[in-house]
Amino acid sequence: MAVPSPGYSLTLRVETPATITATSELAAAVGKAGGSITALDVTESGHEHMVVDVSCNTTDAAHGDLIRDALNALEGVTVRNVSDRTFLMHLGGKLEVVPKVALRNRDDLSRAYTPGVARVCLAIAENPAAARNLTIKRNTIAVVTDGSAVLGLGNIGPAAALPVMEGKAALFKQFANVDAWPVCLDTQDTEEIIMIVKALAPVYGGVNLEDIAAPRCFEIEARLREELDIPVFHDDQHGTAIVTLAALTNALLVVGKQIDQIKIVVSGVGAAGNAIIQLLAARGAKNIIACGRNGAISRDDVSADAHRNWLAENTNPENFKGSLHEAIAGADVFIGVSAPNILEEEHIASMNTDAIVFAMANPDPEVDPIAAGRHAAIVATGRSDFPNQINNVLAFPGFFRGLLDAGVSDITDSMLLAAADAISARVSQDELNPGFIIPSVFDPHVASDVAEAVAHAAAKNK
């Protein structure tokens, strides 16, 4: 199922004989080895030899070695160097701090720093709320993680999680002009995380919690929402739920079904699964079966986890007991936020007619999308190399833009639902089809539409 991906993009610097067919032979060798050529650039040229940078996408590191060996096997060809373009992008990090004000002379310095800055400090000391207008707090959020549940990688710790948080911050800036900064904490103690974030809060206008393992993430979010006067948003929960609901709204339009009349099976009862189920219920879904590792959660399941108990009390109205494979039979919708390759083609075939499959485990989905597409009317994944990518970047930049613009601290279901509606509305009725139920992550209007919808919902709640 693996296909060449920009995530495994290489540039191989190759010395080759200076012949008219040299570049075509290099391209052919890469293609024969299963790589996808993206560029051929001649960097040096002489009468007998030339040097060519061969850029290509591969499936993984081992595939890159295979392509290198295939080029070295050509007569007269030597691979001088192999550069991983993903690692090159991360050299020195992906963020920098750039002042908004020019410091051209002594007058500028006197206003930006001493002595003029003292007057601004005293104004904030007298009225702490003024910090929102007179400091970076107005447009800056903290992207907070402990590195305990990094998507697809697990508990890799704060330093290893930093590249993900840098990327998140870059997305905030690129899509919604929100300044964000990674805050990777070297602790996985719930109380310590809460204490640290509260101590850091004066600098920030909001907190985006990221990649913190369940069930600790639930308590951390709930406590911080209660104890801080700035919005706290756990993207793994609510961002995923927003985009999932947006995609499902349009998918149901395509197949002509109503959310209150369908059977939905959700695989995965961690942070994302819980939030998805709660938002679907808020939109009117009546028959949701939540499945964990041991199958469907029923009324008989009693747990120390309050969120799992909520699922037992508020889902599975027929009190079905059985495995995921049994639960999915006759279902209208499957939503997976769990583990790769847990379903086979036969399980999708057992679903209701015009079935909808959202297999969102990354990087490998719960079921082969191609196999699922032979039976389901609509298939979506979290991947960019298949149609209908369900990606949180459609939600979180605009959502925080709206929160910051509205100057609110509380996040409500009405804001989450408004954000989902704004995303789904970006796909017009004329555009809507089984292969296009969710807008592109590069749609320039998504973030502003989400921001406007969130700010409007916030205003109605005031």
N, C-alpha and C positions, 0 to 999 in steps of 0.2 A: 504494500500500500504506500510505501515511502516514495516520495517524488522529490526531485531536486528543489531546494528551497533557498531563498536569499539569506536565511539564517545560517546556512553553511556555504557562504560565498568565498571563493578563493581567487587570488591572483597569482599565477605561476609565471615567474620570469624565466623565459626559455631562450637558449642560444640555439640557432638553427642555421643550416646552410642558406645562403642568399640565392634562393631560386624563386621563380615566378609562382610555384605551387606551394611554397613553404607554409603560408598561413592557412591555406585550404587543407593541407595535410594535418596541421595542428588541430584545426576545427573538427576534422573528420575523426581524429583519434579520440578527442574529448567526447564527441557524440557517441562513438562506438562503445566507450566506457560508461555511458549512461549519464554524462554530465550535460548541463545546459549552458551553452556559450552565451555570455552577455556582452563581451567586448574583446577585440583583438587590437592591440596598440603596438606599433613598431617604435621602440624607444632608442635603438641604436641600429645603424645600417652601415655596412662596409661592402667591399667587392666580393668577399668570400663568406662572411657571416653577418647575421643580423640578430638583434635581441628583440623578442616579442613578449609583451605582457598579455597573458591569456587569462581573462576573467571568466569564471563559470560558477554556476550553482551546483552543489552536490547534495547528497542525502544525509551524510554524516561524515565524521572525521575519517573513518575507514575508507569511505568512498573517495575522499580526497586523495588518500594514499594510492588508491587504485588508478586514479587519473594521472597522478604524477608518474607512476610506473609506466603507464601506457605512453606518455610523451617521451620518457627516457628510452623507451624501446624503439622509437623511430630512428632510422639511420642518420647519424650525424647530429642528433638532437641531445642537448643536455639541459635539464631543469636546474637553473642556478639557485633559485629561491622560491619558497612557497609562503605567501602571506595570507593569513586568515582575515578577511575584510571586516568581519564582525569585531575581532579583537582590535583591529586598527581603529575602528570607530570609537572604541572605549578607552583608547590611550589617553591618560590624563583626565579621565572622566568626561561626562557629557554636559556639564553645567559650568557657568562662570557667573561672577557678580559684576554687574556693570552699573556704575552710578547714573542716576537720572539727571543729575545736575552737573553742569560744567564748573570746574574750579580753575578759572583762568587767571585770577589775580588775587591780591590781598583782600579786596572787598568781598569777592565770592567766598573766600576762605573764612572771613569774619562772620558771614551769615550762616554758612553750612556748619562751621565748627565754632571754636571759641573766638570772640566772646558771645556772639549772637545766639548760639544754640542754647545758652543758659536760660534765656527768656522763654524759649519753647519748652524746655524741661520744667520750668516753674509753672507754666500754664497747665501742663499735664498733671503736675503734682497737685495743683489746685482743683483740677477737673479731670480725673482719670479717663473719662469717656472721650476726651479730646485726642487721646492716643490714636483712635481710629482714623481721624482726619490728618493728624500731623506726623504719622510714622508709617512704616511699611505695613503695619497691622491691617491697614485698609484693604490691601490686595494680596496678602501673603498667607499661605497655609503650610502646616507641617505635615509631611508624609511620614507617618510614624509606623515603625515595625519593630519586632523583636527577631525576625528571621525564622520564626518557628513553623511557618506553613507557606513557604514560597511556592507559587504555582508550578506544579509539575516536578518540583525539586525537594519539597519537604522541609525538614528542620535543618537548615544549612547555616544558621546563625546570622548575626547582624552585618558583619563585614561582607560576607558572600551575597547577602541580600541587597547591598548598596547599589550595584548596577541596575537592579530592577527599580529601586526607588528613584534613582537618577532619571531613568527612562520615564517613570510616572510624572516626575516634575517637569520634564521636557514636554510631555503631552499636555499638561495643564497650561503651560505657556503657549505652546503652538496653537492649540485649538480654542482657548478661551482667554488668553492674556492674563492668566492667574499666575502670580509668582508663587512657586512652591519649593520647598527645600527638604531633602531627606533627613530624617531623624531616626537613625538606626540604634536601638538601645541594646546594650550588652547585659540584658537581664531578661528572664522569662517568668519572673515573679509578678503576679497580677497586681499586688499592692504597690510594688516598687514602680511598675510601669505607670500606674495611675498617678502616683506621687510625682514622678518625673515630668509627665505631660502637664500636670497642673502647674508645676513650677516653671515650665517653659511657656505656658500659655500667654503671658503678657505680650510676647512678640508677634503672635499670630492672630489672624482673623478667623481661623477655622482649623480643624484637625481632620486629616484623612487617615484613618487606620487602615493598615495594609498587611496582609499575609501574617496574621496572628492566629494561631491554632484555636479551633473550637475545643471545649466550650469556654475557654478563658476569654476569647474575644467578645463573647456576649456580655460578660460582667464588666469588662473594661469599657466597652462602649456605653453600657447603661449607666455606669458610675460617672464617667466623664461627661455624659450628657446632663446628668443631674447636678454635677458639681462645678461645671464650667459655664461661663456666660457667652461662649462662642459655639458655633455649630460643630458637632462631631459626627462624622459620616464614615461608616465601615464599608468601603467599596466592594470588598469580596461578598458582602451580604447584599447591600441595597443597590449598588451599581449593577450587579449581575441580575438582580430581580427586575430592575427597571427595563433593561434591554431585553430580557426574556419576555416580559409582558408585552413590550412593544412589538416584538417579532410574532408572538402568539396572536395578538390582536389582528394583525394583517393576515397571518396564516389562516385564521378562522374565517376571515372575509373571503379568502380564496376558495376554501372548501365549503362555505355556506353553513357553518355550524355556530351555535351560541355557547358562550363560556359556561353558562349555568346549566347546560344540558349535556355536557360531555364528561367522559371519564378520563382523568389525568393521572398518570403514574410518574412519580418523581423518584429517581434513583440518586441517593445521596442526601443525608440529613445533617450535614455539617452547616457551616455558616451560610453558604450560598443556597443550599436546599431549603433551609428554614425560612430564609428571607423570601425566596421565590414563592413558596407555599403560602406564606402570610400575605404577600401582595396579590397573588391570584385569588385568594379568599376575599380580600378587600375589594377586588374587582367583581366578585360575584360567583366564582367557581364553587360548586357544591360537592362534587365527587372527586376528591384528590386522595390518592393512596401514596403514602410516603414509604419508601423502601430503604432500609439500611442493609448492612452486611448479612443480617440473618433473615431478611425478607420484610414483608409488610409490617408496619407498626399498627397495632390494633389496640382496642380498649384495655386489653389485659396487660399491656406493657407498662410497667411502672419503673421509673428510673430516678436516679438522684439528679439528673439533668432536667431542669425546669423546662427547657425548650423541647426536649424529647417528650416530656409529659404533655406539653401543649399540643404537640402533634397527635399524641394518642387520644386526646380529648376532642380535637377539632377537625380531624381528617378521618378518612375511611368510614363513611357513614354506614356501610353495610357490614362493618367489622370483619372484613375479609382477612383470612389468615393463610399465608402461603409465601412462596418464593417470588422474587422479582419476575422470573420467567412465567410463573402462573398468573401473577397480577397483570402482566401486560396483555394477556389474551383478552381481546374485545375492547381494549383501550382505544380512545380517540387520539390521545396525545401522550408521547413519552418525552420526558425532560430528564436528561442525564447530567449531573454534576458530581460524578463519582470516580469511576476507574475505567481504564481502557479495556476494550474487547470483552465485555461481560455479556453481550448479546450476539446472537447469530442471526442470519437471514431468516431462519424459520420463525424466530420470535417476532420479528417485524411482520411477517406474513400472517401471524395469528391476531394482529390488531384489527380494529374495525376498518371499514372501507373509508377511503380518503383520510388515512391516518397522517398524523403530523409527528415527526421525529426530530427532537433537538438533542443531539449527542455532543455535549459541550466539554467533555474531558479533554485536557490538553497535555501533551501534544497529540496523543492518540485517543480518538473518541471511543465511546462505549460500543459502537458498532461501525463496521465499514460503511461509510456513507454511500458508496456505489451500490453495495448489496442492499442497503436500506432503501435506496431509491427505486429498486425494482418492485417494491411493494407499497411504500408510503407515497402519499401525494406530494408531501413537502418534507425536505430534509434540510436541517441547518446544523452547523458545527461552530466551534470556536476558532476554526482555522481560516487562514486567508486564502488557501489554495482550493477551497470549495465554495460554491455559491452560498449565500445567506450566512455570512459570518456574524455571530452574536458576540460583539466585542464591547467591553465596558467603556471604551474610549468614547462611545456614542453618548454616554451618560455623565460621567463624573466631571469633565471640565465645565460643561454648561451648567450642571447642577450647582457646583460651587460658585460659578460666576453669578448665578441667580441668588444664592444665599448671601454672598458678599454685597451684591447690589442692593438687596432688600435690608441688609443689616439686621438679620434675625439670628436667634440662637437655637430655636427649636426646629426639628425636622419632623414633619407630619406625613401620614399616609397620603393626604391630599396632594402634597408636593411630589411624592414618589409617583403617584398615578398621573399627575399633570405632566411630569417629565416623560413617562412612558407614552402618553398620548402625543406629545410633541414630536417624539422620535418616529412613531408609527405614521404620523401625518406627513412626514417628509417623503413618503412613498405615495404618489397620487394614484387614484383609481385607474388611470390610463397606464401607469407603469406597473401596477401590481400583477404579479404572476408567480407560479410556484418557485421560480429561481430568483425572485427579487421581492422579498417580504420585509427587508430591513435596509435602510439607506447605507451608503458607503461611509466608512469612517472618515473619508476625505470630503464628504459633502460639507461645503463651507457654511451652510445655514443651520446645521444641526445644533451646534453649541449655543448659538444665539437664540434659536427657537426654544431650546430647553431652558436657558437662563430666563427668558421672558415668561415662560409658563410657570417656573418655580417662583419667581418674584411675584407674579400675579396670585398664585395660590397662597404665598406667604402674606400678601396684603389682605386677602380675604380672611385669614386666620387671626389677624391683629384685632 
